[in-house]
């Protein structure tokens, strides 16, 4: 090997490319939103929505309305009536609002609004706002709080203005946060557009999963309000509207507490709605903190195991659950997924709370489950 070849093969610090958080997101969008295709394009919108859902899912916050406004096929606004993102200055002089949009935090900065740790959160675990900002050609964040409407603008993840008050809030005007953005088509595939029907379906889904909140979708003169006060029970009923059902929809919840490695106590909550119909199919939809786990995971597996145990008494006979329609929703402070796009849950710690919830459901509906047992054993 020549001395020149040896020099070229030497690895040193100058060979390492150092990227900021913003630069890394823009260079490797697949690591954050799954790519640059239409699914990733819509993932940007859902990250902003998930950011607002933090306040909806808080037990100590009055946020009960999220509004999605489509100004054009490529420009969208997400607004909520929460407490409004903080604009206070941090020790380094940066406003909390700007930090929320540009800096990597260990938890979603809306925790500083609530003065409490975030119990559950969907999205990219607190970096959704940073990701969307970095992948947007233009973004405007506004916050109604402390008596004013505050605003800051961005382009490609960099601030183009300081945080400043626009006007005083009117008497009785609600607080809240709104983010308006246009995806950056130098990164996302050209020609992509927001799919109104897909957004409609997600808003309805969220209304079922979070019955304490309303979801409003606005486009031009069209205003659609999604309000599902009975939650996933009504969802199962809607799915089976044209099926021959064997019993009324059954609903149960469960909760358990656990300690993290840092000795912080959190809770795991589950809600389950199910119904058997005359069919050979099984329909299960599973969610974690409102995120659809399309590939299932430990929550689905444990739901099926618990039902099989309840119906078959651990016998080794055929354990078919044909005709089952079920929706399971887990609220978890520390969910683990197979990948960043969160399509399969890996947590083993959900087992006990699911089995306990099904045990309670069986006790409360003994007659129904006796009939189900008899049907499956024929």
DRENMARVEX-635965 format. One record per atom (N, C-alpha, C, CB): residue in three letters; x, y, z. Coordinates in steps of 0.02 Angstrom, whole numbers, plus 50000, padded with zeros to 5 digits. Glycine has a CB too. Example, Ala and Ser with C-alpha at 12.3 -4.5 7.8 and 13.67 -1.06 7.14 Angstrom:
! residues 2
ALA506604971650390 ALA506154977550390 ALA506604983550390 ALA505654977650452 SER506424988850354 SER506844994750357 SER506455000250394 SER507044997050286 
END
This chain:
! residues 378
UNK500434994050000 UNK500005000050000 UNK500455006250000 UNK499525000150062 UNK500315011049958 UNK500715017149955 UNK500555021550014 UNK500585020849890 UNK501005026350028 UNK500895030950083 UNK500275035150071 UNK501505035450093 UNK500135036550007 UNK499555040549990 UNK498905036650006 UNK499565042549916 UNK498905030049989 UNK498325025850004 UNK498215025350079 UNK498425018849974 UNK498765024850116 UNK498715024350189 UNK498415030650219 UNK499395022850220 UNK498615036450190 UNK498355042850214 UNK497615043350201 UNK498725048650181 UNK497395041050142 UNK496695041450124 UNK496265036850166 UNK496595039950051 UNK496555031350191 UNK496165026550230 UNK496155028150304 UNK496435019650219 UNK496525033350325 UNK496555035150396 UNK495895038450416 UNK497155039950410 UNK495605036050471 UNK494975038750496 UNK495115043450554 UNK494485033150517 UNK494865049650550 UNK494995054550602 UNK494365058750612 UNK495605058950585 UNK494405063450659 UNK493835067650675 UNK493585071650615 UNK494005072450732 UNK494045073250570 UNK493835077250512 UNK493385073250464 UNK494455079750474 UNK493365066550473 UNK492925062450432 UNK492205062350458 UNK493195055450429 UNK492105064950519 UNK491455064550551 UNK491045070750532 UNK491525063950628 UNK490435069650511 UNK489985075150494 UNK489545076650555 UNK489555073350432 UNK489615082650583 UNK489225084650640 UNK488615088650616 UNK489645088950690 UNK488025086150636 UNK487405089350614 UNK487025091750675 UNK486985084550573 UNK486705097550668 UNK486245099850720 UNK485605095650717 UNK486075107450712 UNK485185096150768 UNK484555092450768 UNK484155094150705 UNK484135094150831 UNK484105100550688 UNK483735102750629 UNK484045099850566 UNK483725110350625 UNK484695100150560 UNK485035097650499 UNK484945090050493 UNK485775099350501 UNK484955086650549 UNK484885079350547 UNK484175077450524 UNK485035076250615 UNK483675081050549 UNK482985079650529 UNK482905080850454 UNK482495084150568 UNK483175086250429 UNK483095087850358 UNK483485083050313 UNK483325095050345 UNK484045080550338 UNK484445075950298 UNK484185068850303 UNK485175076150320 UNK483885066950360 UNK483655060050370 UNK482915060050392 UNK484085056550423 UNK482465062750351 UNK481755063050372 UNK481455056150385 UNK481355066550320 UNK481715051050353 UNK481455044350363 UNK481515042050435 UNK481805039450318 UNK482015044550472 UNK482105042550541 UNK481585045750587 UNK482805044450565 UNK481245051050562 UNK480785054850605 UNK480055054250584 UNK480985062150604 UNK479925054150519 UNK479235053750495 UNK479135047950446 UNK479025060250463 UNK479635043850437 UNK479565037850396 UNK479695038750323 UNK478895035250404 UNK479955044550302 UNK480105045450231 UNK479895052250206 UNK479785040050190 UNK479745052650141 UNK479545058950110 UNK478915057950067 UNK480115061850068 UNK478585052250074 UNK477995050650033 UNK477365053350066 UNK477935043050022 UNK476785051350039 UNK476145054050064 UNK476015052250136 UNK475575051650021 UNK476235046250157 UNK476145044350227 UNK476545048950272 UNK476345036950238 UNK477165050250254 UNK477585054850293 UNK477305061950292 UNK478305054750266 UNK477045063850234 UNK476745070550225 UNK476185071550276 UNK476475071450153 UNK475745066650283 UNK475195067150331 UNK475445066150403 UNK474655061950315 UNK475995062450410 UNK476285061450477 UNK476475068250508 UNK476905056850473 UNK476685073050466 UNK476835079750492 UNK476225082750525 UNK477075084250435 UNK475645082150493 UNK475035084850522 UNK474865081350588 UNK474455084050474 UNK474935074750589 UNK474745071050650 UNK475225072450707 UNK474715063550636 UNK475845074250691 UNK476305076150745 UNK476075082550779 UNK477015076950717 UNK475825087350740 UNK475585093550769 UNK474945092150810 UNK475435098850714 UNK474515087850783 UNK473905086050820 UNK474095082550885 UNK473445081550777 UNK474565077850881 UNK474785074150941 UNK475065078850994 UNK475305068850922 UNK475405084150971 UNK475675089051017 UNK475115092351057 UNK476085094350978 UNK474555093751024 UNK473975096751058 UNK473615091651102 UNK473485099551006 UNK473625085251083 UNK473285080151122 UNK473585079251191 UNK473305073551085 UNK474215081251199 UNK474525080951266 UNK474085084451317 UNK475235084151264 UNK473815090251299 UNK473405093851346 UNK472705090851353 UNK473345101151324 UNK472445087951299 UNK471805084551304 UNK471845078651352 UNK471565082151235 UNK472395074851349 UNK472465068851389 UNK472705070351461 UNK472945064151356 UNK472865076551475 UNK473055078251543 UNK472435078451587 UNK473415085051545 UNK472515076051648 UNK471955076051695 UNK471865082851728 UNK472055070651749 UNK472305087451715 UNK472295093851750 UNK472245099651701 UNK472925094551793 UNK471935098651644 UNK471915103851594 UNK471225104051561 UNK472455102751542 UNK470965110051547 UNK470295110551520 UNK470245109951444 UNK470005117151539 UNK470795108251409 UNK470785107951336 UNK470285102651313 UNK471485106351308 UNK469775104751274 UNK469275099951252 UNK469075100951178 UNK468655100551294 UNK469455105051142 UNK469295106051071 UNK469945106851031 UNK468845112351062 UNK469995102950977 UNK470545103750930 UNK470235104950861 UNK471015097350929 UNK470485110050827 UNK470215111950762 UNK470755111450709 UNK469925119150764 UNK470615107950655 UNK471065107450597 UNK470755111450540 UNK471185099950577 UNK471135116450515 UNK470885120650461 UNK471335119750400 UNK470855128150482 UNK471045117750344 UNK471415117050282 UNK471315123450241 UNK471185110850241 UNK471845127550237 UNK471805133750197 UNK471915132350123 UNK472325138750222 UNK472295127050109 UNK472415124850041 UNK472625117550045 UNK472965129250005 UNK472715114149988 UNK472935107149991 UNK473625106150023 UNK472935104349922 UNK473995111650033 UNK474665110950062 UNK474785115250124 UNK475185112750010 UNK474285118950145 UNK474355123150205 UNK473815121450255 UNK474325130750187 UNK474015120150318 UNK473535117850369 UNK473695121150435 UNK473555110150375 UNK473175122150475 UNK473255124750543 UNK472935119950592 UNK472935131850549 UNK473265118950649 UNK473005115050704 UNK472955119550765 UNK473445108750719 UNK472355120450791 UNK472235124850849 UNK471925120950906 UNK471785130750829 UNK472075123050967 UNK471755120051026 UNK471565125551075 UNK472225114851060 UNK471145123751124 UNK470945128551175 UNK471245126851242 UNK470185128851180 UNK471875124551241 UNK472235123151302 UNK472475129551336 UNK472825118551288 UNK472985128851377 UNK473235134551415 UNK473675139151375 UNK473605132151475 UNK473885137051315 UNK474335141051274 UNK475055139551291 UNK474185148451283 UNK475465138851240 UNK476165137251252 UNK476505143251286 UNK476525135451186 UNK476955141951332 UNK477275147251370 UNK477735151451325 UNK477675144351428 UNK477775157851341 UNK478235162351305 UNK478765165151353 UNK477845168151272 UNK478805162451413 UNK479295164851462 UNK480005163751437 UNK479195161351529 UNK480465167851460 UNK481165167151441 UNK481505161851484 UNK481535173951449 UNK481905157651452 UNK482295152651487 UNK482955155851512 UNK482445146651441 UNK483325152451555 UNK483955155251580 UNK484445157451525 UNK484295150351624 UNK484425154051467 UNK484885156051413 UNK484615161751370 UNK485035149951369 UNK484035164451389 UNK483745170051352 UNK483255168051298 UNK484285173951323 UNK483235161651279 UNK482765159251228 UNK482075158651258 UNK482995152351200 UNK481565160551220 UNK480885159751244 UNK480695152451246 UNK480385163751200 UNK480235150651291 UNK479995143751294 UNK479675141651229 UNK479495142951352 UNK479325146251197 UNK479005144651133 UNK479525142651081 UNK478605150751107 UNK480065146551076 UNK480575144951027 UNK480935138451043 UNK481085150551022 UNK481045137251108 UNK481355130851128 UNK480925125051108 UNK481485130751203 UNK480265125851115 UNK479795120551097 UNK479835118751023 UNK479085122651115 UNK479995123750982 UNK480015122650910 UNK480705120950883 UNK479765128850876 UNK481225121650923 UNK481905120950895 UNK482375116650936 UNK482205127550887 UNK482215115150999 UNK482695111651041 UNK482425104951064 UNK482875115951101 UNK482875100051069 UNK482685093451090 UNK482615093251165 UNK483205088251066 UNK482015091451187 UNK481875091051258 UNK481745083751277 UNK481275095451278 UNK481865082251341 UNK481755075351363 UNK481015073751367 UNK482075074251431 UNK480595078651375 UNK479875077651374 UNK479555083551339 UNK479585076751446 UNK478935082751319 UNK478595088051284 UNK478565094351328 UNK477885085851265 UNK478735100151298 UNK478795106251338 UNK478125108651364 UNK479125111651297 UNK477575105751339 UNK476925107551367 UNK476875105451440 UNK476365104351326 UNK477335101251462 UNK477355099551534 UNK477475105851575 UNK477905094351548 UNK477855110651546 UNK477975116851583 UNK477345121051588 UNK478535120851550 UNK476885120151541 UNK476245123551545 UNK475835120651602 UNK475865122951478 UNK475865114051609 UNK475455110651658 UNK475785110351727 UNK475295103651635 UNK476445111851729 UNK476825111051791 UNK476785104051819 UNK476595116051842 UNK476705099151775 UNK476665092151795 UNK477005087951741 UNK475925089851806 UNK477275082051759 UNK477565077651708 UNK477025075151661 UNK477935071751740 UNK477195074351598 UNK476725071651550 UNK476605064351565 UNK476985072651477 UNK475975062551577 UNK475815055651593 UNK475795051351530 UNK475155055251629 UNK475475053951478 UNK475445050251415 UNK475515055151358 UNK474785046151409 UNK475795052751303 UNK475885056951245 UNK475955052651183 UNK476495061551253 UNK475625054651129 UNK475735051351065 UNK476315054751030 UNK475095051651021 UNK476385053450966 UNK476895056950927 UNK477605054850942 UNK476825064150938 UNK478065059250926 UNK478775057750931 UNK479045059551000 UNK479165061450877 UNK478655058151052 UNK478895058751121 UNK479195065651136 UNK479415053451135 UNK478855070951113 UNK479065077651131 UNK479475081251078 UNK479455077451192 UNK479665077951023 UNK480055081350972 UNK479655082250907 UNK480705077550957 UNK479005081150911 UNK478585081850852 UNK478595088950824 UNK477875079950868 UNK478545093950869 UNK478535100850846 UNK479195102650812 UNK478415105550905 UNK479755100250839 UNK480405101550809 UNK480445098450739 UNK480975098750854 UNK480195092350733 UNK480225088850670 UNK479815092350617 UNK479975081650678 UNK479185094150634 UNK478755097550585 UNK479055104250565 UNK478055098450615 UNK479315107850614 UNK479615114350599 UNK480205113550551 UNK479855117650664 UNK480635108650563 UNK481225107650520 UNK481035105650449 UNK481675102450550 UNK480455102350441 UNK480245099850376 UNK479705104250344 UNK479985092750383 UNK479645110450367 UNK479155115150339 UNK479505121050307 UNK478665117550394 UNK479255123050249 UNK479535129050216 UNK479325135350254 UNK479315129450142 UNK478715135250282 UNK478475140750322 UNK478065138050380 UNK478055145750279 UNK478155140950439 UNK477775138950497 UNK477655144950542 UNK478135133350536 UNK477045145450567 UNK476855150750614 UNK476575147450677 UNK476345155750582 UNK476845149150734 UNK476565146850797 UNK476285152850834 UNK477105143150840 UNK475685151950862 UNK475355157250900 UNK475115154350967 UNK474755160250860 UNK475135158551017 UNK474915156451084 UNK474505161951115 UNK475525154651128 UNK473925159951140 UNK473495164651177 UNK473565163151251 UNK472745164151154 UNK473905167551286 UNK474005166751358 UNK474295173151386 UNK474485160751373 UNK474265173751451 UNK474535179651486 UNK474255186151457 UNK475295179751481 UNK473615185851434 UNK473285191951412 UNK473425194151341 UNK473455197351457 UNK473835190451303 UNK474015192551235 UNK474005186651187 UNK474705195751235 UNK473955188351123 UNK474085183651069 UNK474815184551049 UNK473605184651007 UNK475215179251058 UNK475925179451042 UNK476055175650977 UNK476345176351100 UNK476565177650940 UNK476695174450875 UNK477445174050862 UNK476345178250818 UNK477655168750827 UNK478325168250800 UNK478295164550734 UNK478805164550850 UNK478725166450686 UNK478735163350620 UNK479405159750608 UNK478605168550566 UNK479365154650563 UNK479955150550548 UNK479975148950473 UNK479945144050590 UNK480565147150450 UNK480655144450383 UNK481185139150386 UNK480845150050332 UNK481035133150365 UNK481495127450365 UNK481795126250435 UNK482055128550314 UNK481395127450485 UNK481595126150554 UNK481975131750588 UNK482015120250555 UNK482105137250551 UNK482465142950580 UNK481985148750592 UNK483035145150533 UNK482045152150650 UNK481585157750664 UNK481705163550616 UNK481665160150736 UNK481165166350591 UNK481205172250548 UNK480915178350583 UNK480825171050482 UNK480725177550646 UNK480515183150687 UNK480605181150760 UNK479765185050673 UNK480595186150804 UNK480605184750875 UNK479895183450900 UNK480925190750914 UNK479835180550959 UNK479175179850990 UNK478945186751010 UNK479205174951052 UNK478355188850986 UNK478115195451004 UNK477355195551010 UNK478345200650951 UNK477085200051051 UNK476355200451060 UNK476045203850999 UNK476175204351124 UNK475485200950974 UNK475135203750917 UNK474585208550939 UNK474835198150873 UNK474215206450991 UNK473665210451016 UNK473455207951084 UNK473055210350966 UNK473115211951123 UNK472835209551186 UNK472255204751172 UNK472595215351231 UNK472145199951216 UNK471565195551210 UNK470935199351228 UNK471655189351255 UNK470395197651194 UNK469755200851208 UNK469455197851272 UNK469265199851149 UNK468985201451300 UNK468655199151361 UNK468335192251349 UNK468135204151384 UNK468535187251389 UNK468245180551383 UNK468545176351328 UNK467515181151372 UNK469035178951290 UNK469345175151236 UNK469735169251264 UNK469795179651193 UNK469645163351233 UNK469965157251258 UNK470715157351246 UNK469665151151224 UNK471075154151292 UNK471795153151282 UNK471895147251233 UNK472155151751350 UNK472525145951215 UNK472655140251171 UNK473255141451126 UNK472055138851128 UNK473415136351087 UNK473995136351042 UNK473765134650972 UNK474545131451066 UNK474065137750922 UNK473945135750852 UNK474595135650814 UNK473435140550819 UNK474645130750769 UNK475235130150725 UNK474985129550653 UNK475685123950745 UNK475225133950611 UNK475055133950540 UNK475695132650500 UNK474715140750518 UNK475665127750453 UNK476295126150418 UNK476165123850347 UNK476685120850456 UNK476685124550307 UNK476705121850238 UNK477315117250234 UNK476745127750184 UNK477225110850218 UNK477805106350213 UNK478305108850161 UNK477575099250195 UNK478935107050172 UNK479475109250128 UNK479535104350069 UNK480155109650167 UNK479375106650009 UNK479385102249951 UNK480075101649920 UNK478895104749899 UNK480575104549951 UNK481255102849931 UNK481465096249964 UNK481755108549949 UNK481075094050014 UNK481205087750048 UNK480635082750035 UNK481285088950123 UNK480015084850046 UNK479455080450033 UNK479345079849958 UNK478805083150068 UNK479045074349937 UNK478935073249865 UNK478475078549837 UNK478645066249853 UNK478655081149780 UNK478255086449748 UNK477575083649726 UNK478625089449687 UNK477075087749729 UNK476405085849708 UNK475975082949763 UNK476465080949653 UNK476235081949822 UNK475835079149877 UNK475325084349901 UNK476295077049936 UNK474755081749924 UNK474215085949948 UNK473905082650010 UNK473685087049893 UNK473645086750055 UNK473285084050112 UNK472625080950088 UNK473155089450165 UNK472505074850110 UNK471915070950091 UNK471355072450140 UNK472075063350088 UNK470845076050117 UNK470295078150161 UNK469935072150192 UNK469795082350122 UNK469825066950152 UNK469475061050178 UNK469885057550232 UNK469315056150121 UNK470535057050222 UNK470965053950272 UNK470955057950337 UNK471695053450245 UNK470945064550332 UNK470925068750392 UNK470245068050426 UNK471055076150374 UNK469715067550387 UNK469045066250416 UNK469045059850457 UNK468525065850360 UNK469315054650428 UNK469315048150462 UNK469715048350527 UNK469605042750416 UNK470285051850527 UNK470685052350587 UNK470335056550641 UNK471375055450571 UNK470005061950621 UNK469635066050669 UNK469075061950702 UNK469345072250635 UNK468725057950663 UNK468205053750691 UNK468505048550739 UNK467795050350636 UNK469065045650719 UNK469415040750760 UNK469615043850827 UNK470035038150723 UNK469905049850825 UNK470105053150886 UNK469515054850931 UNK470495059450870 UNK468955056650900 UNK468355058150940 UNK468115052050978 UNK467795060850895 UNK468155046150947 UNK467975039950982 UNK468475038451038 UNK467945034050932 UNK469125039451024 UNK469645037651072 UNK469675042551131 UNK470315037451037 UNK469485048751119 UNK469515053951171 UNK468825057251176 UNK470065059151156 UNK468345053851206 UNK467665056551207 UNK467585062951247 UNK467195051451236 UNK468095064851285 UNK468065071151322 UNK468195077151279 UNK468555070951379 UNK468375076051215 UNK468555081651171 UNK468155081551107 UNK469305081351155 UNK468085087451077 UNK467795088251010 UNK468345089550960 UNK467265093951009 UNK468245087050899 UNK468725088150846 UNK468355091350787 UNK469075081450824 UNK468605097150765 UNK468275101050714 UNK468715101450652 UNK468105108250739 UNK468435100050594 UNK468805100350531 UNK468475105550487 UNK468805093350495 UNK468885110250463 UNK468635115850423 UNK468995116050356 UNK468725122650460 UNK468615116550303 UNK468905117650236 UNK468405121950197 UNK469045110850198 UNK468625127750175 UNK468195132550140 UNK467575133950184 UNK467975129750070 UNK466985132550158 UNK466375133850196 UNK466135127750235 UNK465825136150150 UNK466505122250230 UNK466305116050262 UNK466595115650333 UNK466535109950220 UNK466155114450382 UNK466365113650452 UNK466055107150477 UNK466135119750496 UNK466485102450497 UNK466255095950522 UNK466475095350594 UNK466525090050478 UNK466005093750639 UNK466145092950710 UNK466085085650728 UNK465675097350753 UNK466605082950759 UNK466605075950781 UNK466565075850857 UNK467245072150755 UNK466015073050882 UNK465885072750954 UNK465605065850969 UNK465395078450977 UNK465985061651005 UNK465785054751020 UNK465805053651095 UNK466245049650983 UNK465305056151131 UNK465335056051204 UNK465355049051235 UNK464755059651232 UNK465135043951199 UNK465145037051225 UNK465765033151203 UNK464525033351204 UNK466215036451168 UNK466865033551154 UNK466865027151114 UNK467215032351216 UNK467315022551132 UNK467425016651091 UNK466845011651093 UNK468055013151113 UNK466415012151143 UNK465825007851143 UNK465385009251082 UNK465415008751208 UNK465285015751068 UNK464895017651009 UNK465265015850945 UNK464755025151010 UNK465925015750949 UNK466315013950889 UNK466215006650871 UNK467065015350900 UNK466245002250920 UNK466104995150907 UNK465404994250880 UNK466204990950971 UNK464934997850909 UNK464234997450886 UNK464174999750814 UNK463775001650930 UNK464545005050796 UNK464525007450727 UNK464835002450678 UNK464895014150722 UNK465384999250698 UNK465704994250656 UNK465234988450642 UNK466354991650690 UNK464844986550693 UNK464394980850687 UNK463674982650669 UNK464394976950751 UNK463584988750643 UNK462904991150630 UNK462514986550583 UNK462934998150600 UNK462854983250537 UNK462524978950489 UNK462664971550500 UNK462724980950418 UNK462884969950561 UNK463024962950579 UNK462474960150625 UNK463714962450613 UNK462414953550626 UNK461964950350674 UNK462344949350739 UNK461684943450646 UNK462204953550787 UNK462584953450850 UNK462304948150898 UNK462564960350883 UNK462754945650941 UNK462564940450989 UNK462404943351058 UNK463114935350995 UNK462604949651069 UNK462474952851134 UNK462624960251126 UNK462914949751191 UNK462454964151177 UNK462614971351177 UNK463374972251182 UNK462244974951234 UNK463594978251164 UNK464304979751169 UNK464504979651243 UNK464464986751138 UNK465064976351258 UNK465334975951326 UNK465924980751331 UNK465544968751344 UNK465974984051389 UNK466494989151398 UNK466814988351466 UNK466214996351390 UNK467474988951469 UNK467834988551533 UNK468444992951532 UNK468024981251548 UNK468674994751590 UNK469284998651598 UNK469714995551653 UNK469125006151614 UNK470334997451654 UNK470794995051706 UNK471364999851714 UNK471054988051690 UNK471674999751772 UNK472235004151785 UNK472705001051836 UNK471995011051810 UNK473345001951826 UNK473844999651873 UNK474405004751875 UNK474114992551854 UNK474795004551928 UNK475355009251934 UNK476015005451933 UNK475295013351999 UNK476535008951913 UNK477195005851912 UNK477715011251922 UNK477325002051846 UNK478315009251940 UNK478865013851951 UNK479365013251894 UNK479205012352018 UNK479595019051869 UNK480115019051819 UNK480785017651853 UNK480135025851781 UNK481305017051813 UNK481975015851841 UNK482205021651884 UNK482475014751784 UNK481925027551873 UNK482105033351914 UNK481605034351971 UNK482125039651871 UNK481205029051986 UNK480745029052042 UNK480185034152036 UNK481115030252106 UNK479985035751975 UNK479405040051964 UNK478795035551953 UNK479525044851902 UNK478255037051987 UNK477665032751982 UNK477215035151925 UNK477265032852049 UNK477045030451881 UNK476585031851826 UNK476025026651827 UNK476955031851758 UNK475515027951789 UNK474975023151784 UNK474915020551712 UNK474315026251806 UNK474695014351706 UNK474505011551642 UNK473745010651644 UNK474885004651627 UNK473415013551595 UNK472685012951591 UNK472495009251527 UNK472345019851594 UNK471945005651531 UNK471695002151472 UNK470935002951470 UNK471884994651472 UNK470675003651410 UNK469945003151400 UNK469824998451342 UNK469625010151388 UNK469314994351350 UNK469164989151300 UNK468414989151287 UNK469404982151325 UNK468224988851225 UNK467524987851205 UNK467514982051157 UNK467214994351173 UNK467034977451166 UNK467014971551122 UNK466304969051114 UNK467454966051150 UNK466224965251061 UNK465574962251045 UNK465694956350997 UNK465094967451013 UNK465314950951007 UNK465344945350961 UNK464754945650914 UNK465354938551000 UNK464894944050851 UNK464374943950799 UNK464414937250762 UNK464464949950749 UNK463894935850723 UNK463894929750683 UNK464324930950621 UNK463174927650663 UNK464944928950625 UNK465424929950571 UNK466024925450583 UNK465644937450567 UNK466394924050531 UNK467004920150537 UNK467624924650545 UNK467094915550477 UNK467524931150542 UNK468074935850545 UNK468204938350616 UNK467954941750499 UNK468814940650628 UNK468994944050690 UNK469224951050672 UNK469554940150729 UNK468924956050705 UNK469104962950693 UNK469364965950758 UNK468494967050665 UNK470014967650759 UNK470314970750818 UNK470674977050797 UNK470794965850855 UNK470534982550830 UNK470884988850819 UNK471214990850885 UNK470404994450792 UNK471854992150883 UNK472224993650944 UNK472575000350940 UNK472734988050960 UNK472615003650997 UNK472905010351001 UNK473315011151064 UNK472345015750998 UNK473825015351060 UNK474225017251118 UNK474265024851119 UNK474935013951117 UNK473985027951170 UNK473985035351174 UNK473705038451110 UNK474695037951188 UNK473185035551084 UNK472815037551022 UNK473175035650958 UNK472705044951022 UNK473775032950962 UNK474145030950902 UNK473935023950881 UNK474925031150914 UNK473745023150819 UNK473515016650793 UNK474115011950785 UNK473145017550727 UNK474105006450820 UNK474635001350813 UNK474384996250762 UNK474804997950882 UNK474504997750699 UNK474224993750645 UNK474484986650643 UNK474354997050579 UNK475084985450671 UNK475354978650675 UNK475244975450743 UNK476104978850660 UNK474804978550783 UNK474634975550848 UNK475194976050898 UNK474444968350839 UNK475314970450932 UNK475834970350983 UNK475594967051047 UNK476074977350998 UNK475924968651102 UNK475794965151165 UNK475094966551192 UNK476304967151217 UNK474804972351177 UNK474124973651202 UNK473614969351166 UNK473954981051193 UNK473684968551100 UNK473234964151063 UNK473324956851085 UNK473344964850988 UNK473954954751090 UNK474094947751109 UNK473794946051176 UNK474854946451109 UNK473874950551225 UNK473604949151291 UNK472844949551294 UNK473904954051341 UNK472554953751253 UNK471814953951249 UNK471554947251224 UNK471584959651203 UNK471854944551171 UNK471634938051145 UNK471754932451195 UNK472004936551079 UNK472334932551228 UNK472484927351278 UNK471974927551335 UNK473194928251306 UNK471814933551358 UNK471344934251414 UNK470644931851394 UNK471314941551438 UNK470434933351333 UNK469764931151311 UNK469754923651300 UNK469574934751246 UNK470284920851273 UNK470304913551264 UNK470284909951331 UNK470934911551225 UNK470634912651380 UNK470624909651446 UNK469924910051476 UNK471134913151493 UNK469594915751467 UNK468924916751494 UNK468404912151462 UNK468704923951486 UNK468484910951397 UNK467974907051360 UNK468114899651362 UNK467944909451289 UNK468754897751360 UNK468924890651355 UNK469204887651420 UNK469424889751300 UNK469254891751473 UNK469484889251538 UNK470164885751531 UNK468974884451568 UNK470594888451489 UNK471274885751480 UNK471284878651451 UNK471634885651546 UNK470724876351422 UNK470734869851389 UNK471154870251325 UNK470014867551372 UNK471394864551304 UNK471824864351244 UNK471434863251180 UNK472354858951252 UNK470784864151183 UNK470374863251123 UNK470454869251077 UNK469634862251142 UNK470104869051021 UNK470134874450973 UNK469954881051007 UNK469654873150913 UNK470394885851001 UNK470264892151036 UNK470124897750987 UNK470864893951080 UNK469664896650943 UNK469464901750895 UNK469054907150930 UNK469054898650838 UNK469154913350909 UNK468764918950933 UNK468394922250875 UNK469204924150970 UNK468184918150827 UNK467854920850767 UNK467234924750787 UNK467674915250717 UNK467134930250750 UNK466564934550764 UNK466714940150813 UNK466004930450791 UNK467324940350839 UNK467504945450888 UNK467644952150853 UNK468124943250928 UNK467334957350879 UNK467504964250861 UNK467734967550925 UNK466894968150828 UNK468334970350926 UNK468604973250987 UNK469034979350972 UNK469014968151026 UNK469004984151016 UNK469454989951014 UNK469784990451082 UNK469064996650997 UNK470444990751083 UNK470814991451145 UNK471254997651140 UNK471244985151159 UNK471235001751193 UNK471615007951194 UNK472015008151259 UNK471145014151189 UNK472675008551252 UNK473125008851309 UNK473375015951318 UNK473725003951299 UNK473385018351380 UNK473705024651397 UNK474325022951437 UNK473215029451437 UNK474905024751409 UNK475535022551439 UNK476045028251435 UNK475815016251403 UNK476385029451492 UNK476875034951494 UNK477525033251459 UNK477015036851565 UNK477665026851450 UNK478315024851421 UNK478225019051372 UNK478815022951477 UNK477855020251318 UNK477755014851270 UNK478375013451229 UNK477175016551224 UNK478485007051214 UNK479055005051172 UNK478775002051108 UNK479524999951210 UNK479025004251052 UNK478785001950987 UNK479344998850947 UNK478475007750948 UNK479144995250896 UNK479634991950853 UNK480044996950814 UNK479284987150805 UNK479745002650796 UNK480105007750759 UNK479785014550773 UNK480125006350683 UNK480075019850744 UNK479855026550760 UNK479145028050738 UNK480325031450728 UNK478895024550687 UNK478225025850663 UNK477695022150703 UNK478165023950591 UNK477885018550756 UNK477445016250809 UNK476865011850784 UNK477165022250845 UNK477025006450750 UNK476485002150724 UNK476414995650763 UNK476605000650652 UNK476874994150809 UNK476834988050849 UNK477104989350919 UNK477214982250815 UNK476684987950970 UNK476874989051040 UNK477274983151066 UNK476254990151083 UNK477794984651106 UNK478234979451132 UNK478194978551208 UNK478934980951113 UNK477854983151243 UNK477854982951317 UNK477534976651345 UNK477484988951343 UNK477914973051388 UNK477644967351424 UNK477254969351486 UNK478194962551443 UNK477354975651509 UNK477044977751571 UNK476294979151565 UNK477384983851596 UNK476004978351505 UNK475294979351496 UNK474884972951511 UNK475144981651425 UNK475234967451522 UNK474884960951529 UNK474394960851587 UNK475394955451539 UNK474614962651646 UNK474194961951705 UNK473574966351702 UNK474594963651767 UNK473654972551680 UNK473074977051679 UNK472554974751629 UNK473304984251663 UNK472764971751573 UNK472294969151523 UNK471934963051549 UNK472654967551457 UNK472304958251577 UNK471994952151604 UNK471524953751661 UNK472524947251626 UNK471714958451704 UNK471274960451759 UNK470634963651733 UNK471634965251807 UNK470694967751682 UNK470104971051653 UNK469624966051623 UNK470314976251600 UNK469894960951588 UNK469464955851558 UNK469154951451613 UNK469864951451509 UNK469534949851665 UNK469254946051721 UNK468664949651751 UNK469794944751775 UNK468734956251760 UNK468184960151789 UNK467594960351741 UNK468414967351804 UNK467734960851676 UNK467194960951626 UNK466794954451628 UNK467474962051556 UNK467144948851635 UNK466814942251639 UNK466384941851702 UNK467334936551638 UNK466644944151758 UNK466254944051820 UNK465624948251814 UNK466684946451878 UNK465684954051783 UNK465114958651777 UNK464604956451725 UNK465354965651761 UNK464804951951680 UNK464364949751626 UNK464374942151620 UNK464574952951559 UNK464284938851677 UNK464334931551680 UNK463844928151633 UNK464224929051751 UNK463234930651629 UNK462724927451586 UNK462924927851513 UNK462034930751596 UNK463174933551492 UNK463384934451422 UNK463954929651406 UNK463604941751409 UNK464444929251450 UNK465014924951435 UNK464834917551439 UNK465584926451484 UNK464344915751480 UNK464114908751480 UNK463804906951413 UNK463604907551536 UNK463424911551384 UNK463124910451318 UNK463674909851265 UNK462634916051300 UNK464174914351269 UNK464724914051221 UNK465104907451227 UNK465214920051232 UNK465224905251288 UNK465564898851299 UNK465184893151267 UNK465664897551374 UNK464524893151277 UNK464114887751249 UNK464134887851173 UNK463394888351273 UNK464124893751143 UNK464154894151070 UNK464804891451043 UNK464054901351048 UNK465364893151074 UNK466014890951049 UNK466134883551063 UNK466574895051081 UNK465784880651109 UNK465904873651127 UNK465434868851089 UNK465824872551201 UNK464994871551049 UNK464544867251011 UNK464924863850954 UNK463944871350983 
END
